[in-house]
């Protein structure tokens, strides 16, 4: 079985920021949340290996293996396309 090419979106979509705002609102007061979201929108894109992101999030690998990834993928003509997922 060949390796599937993954095509990342060139920039975050509005839903990514909405999700980030929802998460941040659980951690911070509304004013702080708005300021963080403004900084997030202005920040340049960056890329990290998935293993580093998972390690930083303290996500157990058993949770990642059990996750149903099929709901977070969409096929394009040249492979799988994923959103950035803030």
C-alpha positions in Angstrom: 0.0 0.0 0.0 1.5 3.3 -1.1 1.8 6.4 1.1 -1.1 8.8 0.8 -0.1 12.4 0.0 -1.6 14.9 2.5 -2.4 18.4 1.2 -2.6 21.0 4.0 -4.7 24.1 3.5 -2.6 27.2 2.9 -4.3 29.1 5.7 -6.6 28.5 8.6 -10.3 28.6 7.9 -12.8 30.6 10.0 -14.0 27.5 11.8 -10.5 27.0 13.1 -10.7 30.4 14.9 -14.2 29.7 16.1 -13.0 26.4 17.7 -10.0 28.2 19.2 -12.2 30.8 20.7 -14.5 28.2 22.2 -11.5 26.4 23.8 -9.9 29.6 25.0 -13.2 30.8 26.6 -13.0 27.7 28.8 -9.7 28.9 30.2 -9.8 32.7 30.2 -12.2 35.6 30.8 -13.8 37.1 27.7 -11.5 40.0 27.4 -8.4 37.9 27.6 -9.9 35.4 25.2 -10.5 38.2 22.6 -6.9 39.5 22.9 -5.5 36.0 22.5 -7.7 35.4 19.5 -6.5 38.6 17.9 -2.9 37.5 18.4 -3.6 34.1 17.0 -5.1 35.6 13.8 -2.1 37.9 13.4 0.5 35.2 14.0 2.4 33.6 11.1 1.7 30.0 10.3 4.1 27.4 11.7 4.5 23.7 11.2 5.6 21.0 13.7 5.7 17.2 13.5 2.5 15.6 14.8 4.5 13.7 17.5 5.8 17.0 18.9 2.2 18.5 19.1 0.9 15.4 20.8 3.8 15.4 23.2 3.1 19.1 24.1 -0.6 18.4 24.5 0.2 15.5 26.8 -2.2 13.3 24.8 -1.8 9.6 25.5 -0.9 7.7 22.3 -3.6 5.2 23.2 -6.2 8.0 22.7 -4.7 8.9 19.3 -4.8 5.3 18.1 -8.4 4.9 19.2 -9.6 8.2 17.6 -11.7 7.8 14.4 -9.8 10.0 12.0 -12.1 9.3 9.1 -14.5 12.1 10.1 -11.6 14.6 9.9 -10.5 13.9 6.3 -11.8 14.7 2.9 -10.5 13.3 -0.3 -9.2 15.5 -3.1 -8.0 14.5 -6.5 -4.4 14.3 -5.2 -4.8 12.8 -1.8 -6.2 13.7 1.6 -6.8 17.3 2.6 -6.7 18.3 6.2 -7.5 21.6 7.9 -4.8 23.1 10.2 -6.8 22.5 13.3 -5.8 25.3 15.7 
